[in-house]
Amino acid sequence: MKSINQFSTDIIPLDARYYDSNKHCFTEWYPEPHYQLDYESICVFAACGFFLGDTTFFRELKTLAPATRYTIKGHKLHKEPTWSWTYEPDDLTLERATDLFESIIDSLVARAIAKKRIILPLSGGLDSRSLAAAIPEDRRHDVCSYSYAFEKGVDEPFYGKRIAEVKGFSFERFNIPRESLWRHIDTLADLNHCFSEFTHPRQIAIKHWLDSICNRNSILLLGHWGDVLFDGADVPDSLPEEEIAGYLKKGILKKGGSELGRALWRHWGLEGDFDRYLHARIRTLAGEINIKNARSKIRAFKSIHWAPRWTSTNLSVFSDAGPVFLPYYQREICELITRIPEEILSGRKIQIEYIKRKSTALAKIPWQAFSPCHLYNYGDFSSFKNLPGRVIRKLSRITSEKVFGRKLIQRNWENQFHGAFNEAQLKQYLYHGALTQHVDKQLIQKFYRAFQFEDSVHYAHVISMLLTLAVFFERQQ
């Protein structure tokens, strides 16, 4: 429900909305030039890749929290929860839990795709495969499926094509080319408002195709967040709050993130210590979740903070192209999760069992994380009988890279940051734009040289975030 003075958010919001404490109103992203930068929160953003809690770049603009009804009365903002994550497991077997999941996912997908052309991205994981399984046989000709791979990268479309063939879907294959980021960076910044770095939403490279195929009579069916909901953290059920906060901190910090956060904290002369600030922030936010089971609490934290502030931000490319539907974001799925025992949720058991029920052929397609194993034998992936094949594949990759110079691209930044053209574009943003008005050039140079000459994998996130901040500051001028 939305009116002038009231707004309610979904359990996992797809689109962010904000409260402007200066104007005392709900708003989209329209910061005023005189608003104050929230430097502490920007340090957290730089370290983690997304903002925590209700914070944004500015002190005057706060993000509306999930599952909350907000009301403005006078100049005061009142809020009340409309739903809360809990852990109240029923006495369920895997079979019964899969029955419940099957009933819900089939119903959600059927309603979403009714009388619509279905656009379905496919990958080597289980989330998109579970949605493919949910699409009825008589709708197969209404599905346009696709996959993409990095130029000179892992052949992820191999899995998508196999799924499409089994289901009878049409299929398109795309490559994410080198140097493509710079053609799309302004569009991406328009869509995500710099709330996420620019190399993760690789779908921006096929934005033109998405725009051409999506319309109000189509639906983009997306499987995001299923891997979080239908799996569990590798921790004991009983864990002290301090250790839960430590686990979460370790999980959300990106490689090199602590170094960048600390460096910016010191450079901006902020009081206290960055690491202690971040730990205390996570500890406070986790403490607001009234769940004793550690694994369930960690999942709830991710769904409250990570999903809407990072995953949803990157989905803006899809939602700008046309209507989208995410079954794993829906209330029915979230409510189901609160009822399932952790031992059944862990290890993707329910999704695996569901896919097996729907189609043996679909279940026998290799699972990319355990390839060449599939859903019937992935448990043997680490067994001795599979060791020779794994050794041969690894030696083949090493030979291809070291002898023939054919490096297998595994991450988008490898294609967007390396090479003469990419380096020239990157340096233009880092050294010759608005970033240098907020971050000292020597600090930028320190991290860029570490990326170039020390460990590009470790410092790739740092460079991505400096680029994101460069674009953000440029847009504030």
C-alpha angles and dihedrals in degrees: 000000000000131000135148092282104024136061133170125200130212124248088255106016118215095195124041122231127188142208117226107211092193096054095029093227144110113257147166118241104308108135118186120232093242096053116121120248114239097224096179091055092045089056089054090047091051092051099043105027094238139054120259126227115342096330127126136169089285134055092221096055120067128181116239110245123239122267094013135127112217125197127184113213113178105316095331127098116218123191138184130180118251095190138004135204111247138166111227104145122198122218094267133162121212089254093053093044089052090049090056093045092048093051093050100042093045091050094046093049094044092054093045097050098041109134091350135119105241122226109193125182110206130201140170092267132086104252098071090037090056090053091048088053091052094056109097120242093243091060097053094105090056093061125096107188128184144173135195136208134191115258105269088004141121113309097244092157087067088076095041092051092051091051091048092050093051092048097040095241125150110249138207126192123207135184121213099224130217116265092016095123095076093058091055106031095101092048091048091050089051089055104041098028088225092292089130133033117259107241099063100065094066090167087082087080090066096039092118091056092046090051090051097050102037124078140143090286093057134071128208105218109206129186100200120147097019090109091058098044096045099047135052140226116261095245135106117272089241113057131151116253091245091056092047089054090049092050092049092047091052091048099050098041111094124217108286090007096118091051092052094044092050093045094051091044091055094040092054092046096237120175121253129005125313097218093049091046092052094046092049091048092053091043091054095047093047090048090060090065109088098212125116098193106091098212092048091046092051091051091049092050091052092048093049098043113013100042100052097033099045114010096042091045090058091047090067089093090062097042091050090057096052147306114329134195126197112189093190091058093057126111093237092059093044091050090050091053091059090058101049121091113245094238089061095043094051123091096023088275096151096049091046093050091046094053091047090053093050099046135355089200091053091049092051093060108104117265104231095222089056101026130192085028121084135203094286097052108019088114088071093057094106095037123118093250091062094045097089092053092049091049092049092050092049093048089049091054092047092048092048091052102038101034104030099026093235104139115194108234111224102165131046094230089064088066095039103043105033124076133050098280094047092047092051092051093045094049091050090059096040101043108021105041143063094296092080089060088065105025125045115248091230090058091049090048092050092057096040092053090048088053093048102041110016114037120339093185093054095046100037092095090050092054091045091053094046088052090049092050090047091057092043094052091045089057093051093061 
